[in-house]
Amino acid sequence: HLLSQIDPAHLATTSILKTEQDTTRRAQYVVEHARRLGSEFQIAPAHIVGGNEKLNMAFLASLFNASPGVELVAEEGVDVVEEVVEEGA
């Protein structure tokens, strides 16, 4: 659902992600398609595979910034939780 909102022109496909076993190659595919979708964030596949949480979150944010029309769609059985961070906490 999210990919169809980020990529309404269907520039990226996820079929390779289901068949490719090499995580680095999968990450390379994700990086290449992010560029096609308009993300200007530079991230190496090794950072994705290594699980660098801050870089991965920034990369995800860049995808959302490249697709400003993404809408939150609540699915049945999925609770949407809003986190409130108090100043000084």
C-alpha positions, 0 to 999 in steps of 0.5 A, a space after each residue: 500500500 505504501 509503495 503504491 502511494 510513494 510510487 504511483 507511476 510504478 517505477 519500482 517493483 518489489 518482486 526482486 526483493 522476494 527472490 534475492 537472498 543477498 541482503 547487500 544486493 537487495 539494499 542496492 536495489 532499494 537505493 537505486 529505486 529510491 533515486 528513481 523516485 526522487 530521493 536525493 539522500 545518499 546512503 550506501 547499501 552497507 548502511 542499510 544492511 548494517 542497520 544504522 538506525 539513524 541513517 535508515 530513518 533519514 533515508 525513509 524520511 527522504 522518500 516521504 519528502 520526495 512523495 509529499 502526497 502520502 496519506 495515512 491509511 488505517 488498516 483493520 487490526 492496525 492501531 495508529 499510535 501517536 508519540 508525544 515527546 515532551 520538551 525537556 524529557 
